[in-house]
Amino acid sequence: MRDLPPFHLAFPVTSLANARAFYGDLLGCPEGRSSEDWVDFDFHGHQIVAHLAPEETRAVEAHQVDGDAVPVRHFGVVLAMNEWQALAARLRAAGTRFVVEPHIRFKGRPGEQATMFLLDPCGNALEFKAFADPSRLFAR
């Protein structure tokens, strides 16, 4: 894969304390700058910013993808397979409730990938995925 510039994503949360516990403690994202209304995190080299905006959080609609109810509004990162496996194990050990359990999707097809979905404490959906062959990320 080529080197990509880091992306920036801002999203609403109902509690900065819960965001810090989830993104910082559970996911291991180092905290960057913050104020009393927002906090940013290093999300695998990308900048994500949790903004305190309880009125902006809402239930996530889902669509069927390869037999899974996938949250429509979500964000995440594509990890190396060994990193994905380690994260799945860490999340399971922490008792995480998954929206979509860690598994392989599109088996035997061009887009075959490891995937898992979970919600942060504020209802934001995240997907973590990995490819056995990273060059297949955009395979059709």
Secondary structure, DSSP 8 states (H G I E B T S, - for coil): -------EEEEEES-HHHHIIIIIIIT---EEEE-SSEEEEEETTEEEEEEE-GGG-----EEEETTEEEESSEEEEEE-HHHHHHHHHHHHHTT--EEEEEEEESTTSTT-EEEEEEE-TTS-EEEEEE-SSGGGTT--
